[in-house]
């Protein structure tokens, strides 16, 4: 799955989830450093693919509205594999980097920007208001 494929999937999900606020972290290999799960009870379903983001997020929010608080993690074992949901409601605490954060964009935006530098992280997406941003290697791009 290419980053362009992910961009299209996330952009479509952002339109479908216009009233929700979602942060997605894509990674390859082991779960990245500088993040940890927050407990959720009940824990919504996992092991679904990124292309089901809008449907599965809506189902999860109906089961547990707190899933909107935190980052939804999607991992894959190798570069050619599809991203699969691996964790709900993760907290990000990226280390400082030389990347300049942007004023008036908020802590979620700037956390995504900094987290995009962490080893193993392929990209992060922030969805809200029907729009989405992609963060990759310290760059923020609207979709």
C-alpha positions in Angstrom: 0.0 0.0 0.0 1.5 3.3 -1.1 1.2 6.6 0.8 -0.9 7.9 -2.1 -3.3 5.0 -1.5 -3.4 5.9 2.2 -4.0 9.6 1.3 -7.1 8.6 -0.8 -8.5 6.3 1.9 -8.1 8.8 4.7 -9.4 11.7 2.6 -12.6 9.7 1.9 -12.9 8.7 5.6 -12.5 12.4 6.6 -15.5 13.3 4.5 -17.6 10.4 5.9 -16.5 11.2 9.5 -16.9 15.0 9.1 -18.2 15.4 12.7 -15.5 13.3 14.3 -11.9 14.1 15.2 -9.5 11.3 14.5 -5.7 10.9 14.5 -4.2 8.0 12.8 -0.6 6.8 13.0 0.8 4.4 10.4 3.9 2.4 11.1 5.9 -0.5 9.8 7.4 -3.1 12.1 7.1 -2.8 15.9 4.9 -0.2 17.6 6.9 3.0 17.5 8.6 4.5 20.6 7.1 7.6 22.3 3.5 6.4 22.4 1.5 4.3 24.8 -2.1 3.0 24.9 -4.7 4.5 27.3 -7.1 2.0 28.7 -10.5 1.7 27.1 -13.4 -0.3 28.5 -14.9 -1.8 26.4 -12.1 -2.0 23.8 -13.5 -1.8 20.3 -12.7 -4.3 17.6 -9.2 -4.4 16.1 -7.5 -6.2 13.2 -9.4 -4.4 10.4 -7.8 -2.7 7.5 -7.3 1.0 6.9 -9.8 1.0 4.0 -12.5 0.3 6.6 -11.6 3.4 8.7 -14.9 5.3 8.4 -17.1 2.3 9.0 -15.1 0.8 11.9 -14.5 4.1 13.6 -18.2 4.8 13.6 -19.0 1.4 15.0 -16.3 1.8 17.7 -17.6 5.2 18.7 -21.1 3.8 19.1 -19.6 1.1 21.5 -17.2 3.5 23.3 -17.3 7.3 22.6 -13.9 7.8 24.3 -12.1 6.3 21.3 -12.0 9.8 19.8 -9.6 10.7 22.6 -6.2 9.4 21.5 -4.5 8.1 18.4 -5.6 5.1 16.4 -2.6 3.0 15.5 -2.2 1.0 12.2 0.7 -1.3 11.8 2.1 -3.5 9.1 4.9 -6.1 9.2 6.5 -5.1 5.8 6.4 -2.3 3.4 4.3 -4.2 0.9 1.6 -5.2 3.4 -1.7 -3.5 4.2 -2.1 -1.4 7.3 -4.2 -3.1 10.0 -5.7 -1.5 13.1 -3.5 -2.4 16.1 -4.5 -0.1 18.9 -7.1 2.4 20.1 -6.5 5.6 22.1 -2.7 5.9 22.1 -1.0 8.9 23.7 1.9 10.5 21.8 4.9 12.0 23.5 7.4 12.6 20.7 10.9 13.9 21.6 11.9 17.5 20.6 13.2 17.8 17.0 14.6 20.7 15.0 11.2 20.8 13.2 9.5 24.1 13.8 6.0 23.7 15.2 3.3 26.0 13.7 1.5 28.6 15.8 -2.2 28.4 16.3 -2.5 24.8 15.0 -3.0 23.1 18.4 -1.2 20.5 20.4 -2.6 17.5 18.4 -1.3 19.1 15.1 2.1 19.8 16.5 2.4 16.4 18.2 1.6 14.7 14.9 4.3 16.9 13.2 6.9 15.9 15.8 5.9 12.2 15.9 6.3 12.0 12.2 10.1 12.0 12.8 10.1 8.9 15.1 11.7 5.8 13.7 9.2 3.3 12.2 6.5 5.9 11.8 5.4 6.1 8.1 2.9 8.9 8.5 0.2 10.4 10.7 -3.1 11.8 9.7 -5.4 14.3 11.5 -9.0 14.2 10.5 -11.7 16.7 11.5 -14.4 18.9 10.0 -14.4 16.9 6.8 -10.7 17.6 6.1 -7.5 15.8 6.7 -3.8 16.6 7.1 -0.9 14.2 6.5 2.3 14.4 8.5 5.5 12.8 7.2 9.1 13.4 8.2 8.3 16.8 9.7 6.1 18.1 6.9 2.4 18.8 7.2 0.3 18.6 4.0 -3.4 19.2 3.7 -5.2 16.5 1.7 
